[in-house]
Structures are given as C-alpha cells and as structure tokens.
Amino acid sequence: MLQGYQRYCVTKRSLVCFSQHYSPQGIRFLPSFLSLRASPMTRRSVRYAMVDAFTDTPFKGNPAAVCLLEEEAGVDENWMQNVAKEFNISETAFLVPSNASSKPRFRLRWFTPVAEVKLCGHATLASAHFLFTSGVVKGDVIEFDTLSGILITKKMQDFSMLGFAEPCTNGNGESFSIELDFPIIQVVDCVSEEMPSFPETLNDLSMVNVHKTSNGDLLVELTSGKDLADIKPNFVELARCVGRGVIMTAPAPPGTGFDFFTRFFCPKMGVNEDPVCGSAHCALAPYWSRKLGKNSLIAYQASPRSGILDLQVDEERSRVLIRGKAVTVMEGFLMVDLIIFFSNNFDFGYVIFIFAVTKCFELNSFMRAVMALYFIFVVIIWPSQLFFFSSAVTKLALVNMQQYFYVQFISIIDPPESSAKNSHIQFPCVTYNPDKGILNLIKKLQIVLKEKLLQTIK
C-alpha cells in the first residue's frame, strides 16, 4: 500500500502529496522497514565532478572523482567504497562540510576501488579545484579534516609551471593553481634482509638505491629518466613485491627543464599505476632536495597520462608544498538510497520495531498512546517536514510535540535520575538538543534502543 502511494505521488496522481519527496536533511518520510524498494521518494542526489589533477589539459594528469555530500547521514563506508569501485579510477574523494573552523573546512576521505587510504595528493587538489570553481568556497583557503590531520590548500593566482601549455581557468578567465601543504614522508635505507626481489621486467634496469618510506612504499632510484619512462611492468609480479606500492624515480634527462622523473605502481590497492601521485612526492621531494641541494623542485610523472608538480620543501616544519593545476572534465549526480531511523538493514530495523511494540504491552493505556503518537510524529511525520503545512506556527508546534513525545518515550525505557537544569533535556544516556536537528536525535535514539534490546536479550 505504501509503495503504491509512493508511485501515485511520483506520477502526480495522489490527492495529497508531501510536495517534496525528502527533507533538506535527506531523510525519507517512510520508515525503511516499510519502504521495501528504492523509489524517487526514497532517494536523493549527490553532486560529483571528475577532475584531472596536475595538468591544465583535459584527459591528462590524474583523474579523481569528487563527491560533495551535504552530510554524512544516509551514507556509510560501504556506500563510499562501492561508489569508488563504480568509478574505477585511482581515487574517489568524499567531501562533507564542517563548521569546526572560521575558514571553510570539509571532512575529506579518499577511496581506491578496493580500500580507503590515509593520504592522497591528487584527489585533494581535485577537491579544492572543484570547491573553488563551483563557487562553493568564495575565499582562497580551504582546510580539509582527514585521516592524516588538517590539510590546508590555497588558491595561487597566475602561477605557471615553466610556461607549459595554456593557463587553465575556472570559466571566468581566472588562471590559478592550487597549493597543498602536506607532511613530509620519511625515507630510510633497506637493510640487506629487507631487500625485495623484483620482477624480471625490472631486473635489467640499472638501480642506484632501494629505500622504503614510513608509509610502507618501496622507493627505487634508477640511473636514467628515459629508462623509467619506458618501463612496462608486469603488474601481477609487481603485486608480489613487499610493501604497499613501488615508487620509481630517476634524474630528469638534460634539457627537459625538470629535476627528476617519477612513476608509482600500486596494484595491491587496486591501482596498477597512479598517473600522477601527489602523496608519493611527500617522500620524493625531500629525497631529491637533499641529493640536489635545493628546496625548490619541478617533477615530471612519466606515466602515459603524465603530469607536472611544483615542489617546495620546508625541512623546519617537516612539510612539502605541492603546487599544481587541475581541470574539470565532467559533472553529474549520484543517486543515493536514503536512511531513516532504523538503517537500511531490514532485519535490525524490524527487530527494534518489534521490541518497541512489545514494550507497549507492558505499559498502561496512556503510555501506549504516548508510544503510538511518538512513532507517528517522529518516525513518519517529522522526517517529511510536513511541507503541505505552510504555517510556521504549525511547524513550531510539531517541534514542541516531537520534543514532548521524545521525553516521554525515553523516560519509559530509561527513567531520568534527575531533572534537567538547563535548556536541554538530559538523561543518563542521551541528550536531546532541538538545535541539533532530527538527525542527531535519530542516531542517539537508535543507540538507546539497541542497548535496551541487548539488555533484554541477555
């Protein structure tokens, strides 16, 4: 019946419609255990862009998909990993706005087709480029909250690397590059027992040194940049090497205008060759800075797509400044199945619902009525935001009613030890703050119900 109503609403044949099929928070109005299939009413769109990083030419450099989420509610790591697998490129970035700083700040996560990674340079540059060019960020500085800490990116005006190609613009004639402030990755020598066995395809190359990095990669220096550019490795054999990935580097041939060449292979992470790897240069920049005796370097990644990186080493701060350009080649939307209250796991949501109904039979008639009203207003009506009510007074009344029923419900399953003494309503295991919105309430209430369910089972 509910699915039938959804269908009639979508086709505009229903007598009464919610006018919007999901709330601004992205919550569908029907509980997940009642809505069995995804429909336009249980989905929202997530904006994404495909950005080529470390280049000013489309279809060069390193492509990264950048997905801008309004909030993390409704998605999880499995969804992010599936999206990355669907794009099937070296990295997919996920952005969520954060209010933890006076500067524009976003939570940023990176996924390869097979795993999440702690640091990714080109997808960070691509993310900053997308935020700058799309108008999401008006200023010149963005902070990213990542698994590697806070990373700062800056828009650098009128920057050009060696005069190569035409300057890239954001569509308004404004030429700029982006500077990434990344931590240095340490490089140490491999002791004899740690020396890896390389595939036959690499044995004919003249190797100068073999090192390892603090994040688990091998760093191999060759004698010739030309030999490096001509390598055609066997990725199956390369995946058997110790370490996460293999960074290969060599001095740049004379007259090229570059300081060194690089390539990066990482088949273990689902990326046979990373076209242009920014994070690898967090190790390469200080490595070549010490060898060449200078802090400013220009690197060329000699992959088939190729890319250019401008590097500045700051040994005192243990940071590497990586500059590069980017260009957006594609924009679109991902469709996301939404979640309300019980999660998309049908079994878990159903069990909690049955538990709540069972508790009702232990209560008197008044409390059963309170429970029923709570489910009506919080589980079904509130997430829809009741867009067919235009009166602000009516909406305010619903907020107050929701708060009242929430208090009654929590007091049933977890009686308060003391009354609240401030504007918030506090209980031993949960706090309801109306300013935080329905999403926090749903998350906390779900935790409470799960704990009570486990206690009952025990």
Secondary structure by P-SEA (a helix, b strand, c coil): caaaaaaaaaacccccccccccccccccccccccccccccccbbbbbbbbbbcccccccccbbbbbbbbcccccccaaaaaaaaaaacccbbbbbbbbccccccccbbbbbccccccccccaaaaaaaaaaaaaccccccbbbbbccccbbbbbbbcccccccccccccccccccbbbbbbbbbbbbbbbccccbbbbcccccccccccccccccbbbbbbbccaaaaaacccaaaaaaaccccbbbbbbcccccccccccbbbbbcccccccccccaaaaaaaaaaaaaaaccccccccccccccbbbbbbbbccccbbbbbbbbbbcccbbbbbbccccccccaaaaaaaaaaaaaaaaaccaaaaaaaaaaaacccccccccccccccaaaaaaaaaaaaaaaaaaaaaaccccccccccccccccbbbbccccaaaaaaaaaaaaaaaaaaaac
